[in-house]
Amino acid sequence: MRLFRPRGRDDAEQNTRSPLAQATALYKAGRHAEAEAEARAVAAARSRPRDDVFAPLALGMAALATGAQGRHAEACAGYDALLPVFGRIYGAEHPLTLKLRSDRAQTLSALSLHAECEAECAAVARAATRGTAPEMPLIAAAARNGQVYALTAQGRHTEGEALAREALAAHRIPDRLTLVLRLGLARSLNGQARHDEALAEAERADELRRGLPDEECRPETGAVELAVATALLGLGRGTEAHTRAAAAHDACRAAFGPDHRRTVEARTLLDRIDGA
């Protein structure tokens, strides 16, 4: 989950000068294949000298864009190769290293390695909580969001609910992170068959989404519709559930491709509704 944003008055100027400015802009626009190609081109061009920090950063962007296209195993392999490089350049508990670990952990969940994702997200959250850099609270909250997803994927919905509520209480900014935490809470409530509450949380997430810039919401394409459809199905409103699940599937397929975990999840929900 790409929630790590630079801060400071010179950010705009620095982003314009950065060799990764074009790749970043393409990724934010949802043009993931182009973002991946651009990032890999930057990495190849900056591969020497060995201490050029933009080469590993470019490969990290490439891994992020690869995962956004549904090539989760390839993305995970990219993160695995980069972790020792980031550790050598920045140190084990630098914000960039922890951000990379968080992205890798959530890719593990896309590969159904949910216990591994849970453990790594918990470790990243603990390390970020110890840190003092201004990015650390955001990294910790993002890691907890990955942990919530992993818990619910393992059927541990009450634990997921408790952690989502704790993270929401600590993060009161109406941003993308609050959006995904609310969706995690809705998922945990759906898992406990508390579908009225889940629907209310999904609708709150939808209201928040409508107030956010498109580039912040784009990575969560289809997620609100999936949460709503699951709740509606649980409430016996199958026709409405089918409409929302189909919209989620079409949107995810267009944004991420057929192999992305959310596209697959939407297809699975549609099959479940059709078989009900």
N, C-alpha and C positions, 0 to 999 in steps of 0.2 A: 504494500500500500504506500503510494508515494505521497506522504504527508509532510515530508521534511522540506521546509521552505527557508531560503536565505533571508536574513534580516539586515537592516542597516540603511542609512540614508544613501549610500552609494550602490545599492543593489541593482537598480535599473541600468546604471552605467556599466557595472561589472557584468551583468547578464548579457548586455549588448556586445561587450568585448570578448566574452567567453567563447572558446572554440565549440562549446556544446550548446550555444544559444539556439542554433537552428534545429538541432535534434530535440531540444527541450520544447521549442515552439511546436514542432510536429507532433510530439507526444501529447501535449496539452490539447491539441486540435483533434486528437483521436486518430491520427494518421500513423498508426503504430509500425507498419512495415517500413514506411519511409523514415520514421524516427530510428528504427533499428539500423537501417542501411547507413544513415548519416552518422550515427554514433560509431558504428564499426569502421567507417571511413576515417573518422577523427582518431580512433584508437590506432589504426594502422599508420596514420601519418605521424602520430606522436609516440610511436613505440620506442623510439630512441631520442634522447638518452634514457637510460633505465629509470632515472628519478623524475621523469616528467609525470606529474600527478594527473594530468588530463587523460592519459591513456587508460589507467584503471577506472577513472570516473566515467569515461566514455563506455567502457565495457560494462560497467554497472548499469548505465542507461540502456545499453543494448539488451542486457538481461531483463530489465524491466519491460521493455517493449516486446521482447520475445514472449514473456509470460502473458502480456496483454493480448497476444494473438492466439493464446491457448496452447502454446508449446511449452508446457510447464516443466517437463523433464529436462529439456534443453536449457531453460532458464535456470533451473536449480543447479545444473552442471556448471553454468557460467558463474553463479554465485559461489559455488564450492571452490572454483579456481581462484576467485578474487579474494576470498576471506584472508588467506595468509598474506597476500599483497597489501591489503588495507591494514592488517595488523602490523606489518613491517613499516609502512609509511606513516601511519597515524597513531598506532597503539591500540591495544585491545579494547579500551573503553572510550575511545574518541567517538563523538556523535556520528561521524560518517561510517565508522566500523559498526556501531550498534544499529544504525539505519540499514546497512547492508544485511546484517544478521536478521533483522526483523523482516525484511523483504524475502529473504531466503526461507525463513520459518513459515511464512504464509504461503509460499510456493509449495512447501511440504504438505500443507493441508490440501492444496489443489491436487496433490498426488495421493490423497487419502492417507497420508502419514500423520494422522491427527495427534497421536500421543507425542510424537517427536516435535510437531509444531507447538503443542501446548508447553512442553518442557522448555523449548528454546525461547518462545515468547515470554515465559515467566522469567527466564534468566536475563533476557534483554531488559525487561521492565525493572528488575531489581538493580541492574547495573546503571540504568538511566536514572533511577531514583537517587542513587548515590552521587551522581554527577552534578556539576554546578553550571555547566554551559546553558545558555538560554534555550537551546533546542531540546534539552533533556526531558522536560515535562511532556512535550509533544511526542517524542520518541517513546516514552514510557506508556502514554495513553494509546498510541498506535499498536504497540506490542500487546497491551491488554486487550485491545479489540481482536487481534489475531487469536489470543488465548480464549476469548469468549466463543469465537467461531469453532475453535478446536474442541472446546468442552461440549458445545451443543452437538457437534458432529459425532461425538462419542456417546450421545444420549444422556449426558450429565447436565440436564437443563436447569436444575435448581442452582447448581454452582455457576453456570453461565449467567443466569439472571442476577445472582448476587454480585458477580464481578462487573457486569454491565452497569448495574445501578451504582456501584461504587465508583466506576470510572466516569460516569455521567455526573455524579455529584462533585467530582474533582475537576471536571472540565466543563465550564459553564459558558463557553463561547459558542455562538450559533454558527458553526462552520462545518466543513465536511466530516471532521472527526466526530462531532456530535451526531451527524447524520448516520454514520456507520455504526456508532454505538447504539443508537435507537433501533436500528435494524437488527443488530445483534440481540438486543433485549426482546424485540418482537419475535425473533427466531426462537429464543428460549421459552417464551410464553406459548408460542404455537406448539413447541415440543411437550409442554405440560397440559395441552388441550385447553388452555385458557385463551380461547380464540377471540372472545370479545375484547380482552385486554390487548392481545396481540394486534388486532385490527386498529385499536385506538393508537397504539404506538406507531404502527406503520403509517397511519394517517398524519400523525405528528411529524414523522420523518418526511412525508410527502410535502407537507406545508413548509418545512425547513428547506427542502430541496428547491422549491419554487423560488425561494429568496436568494439562492446562491448563484454565482456566476456559472455559466455552462462548463467552463474548463474544470471547475471543482467537482461538478456532479458527474461528468462524463465517465470516470472510472467506475461509478456505481450504476451505470446503465442497467435497467431491468431489475435492480435489487428491490426497490420499493414495490414494484408490481408483483414480484415473487412473494414477498411477505404478505401483501394484501390478498393475493390469490390463495395462499395456504390458509390464511385465517378464514376467508370466505368458504373454502371447501369444508373446513372444520365446522362451520356454522350451518352447513347444509345448503349453501347458496351456490350450487354447482355451475349453473349457467354463467353467473357473474365471475366465478373463479376461473372458468375456462377462458373467458374474454381477457381477463388480466394476465393469465399465464401465457396465452398465445401472444399477447402484446410484448410480454417480457422476452419470450423466445425469439420473436422476430427482431426486437431491438438488440438483444445480445448477439444474435447471429450476425447482424449487420455491423455491430461495433467491434466484436472480438473474434468472430469466426465460429465454426461448428464445434470445435474441440475445447473451447474455453469452459472452465468448470461451471460458470453461471449459465451458459447456453445449455450444457448437459443437464444441469439442475432443472432448468425450465422445461426441457423436453421430458424429463422424468416426471415432473409434476403434471404435465399435460397428459401423459400416459396414465398416470394415476387417476386423474379426473375422468378420463374417457372410460376407464375400467370400473369406475364407482357405480 
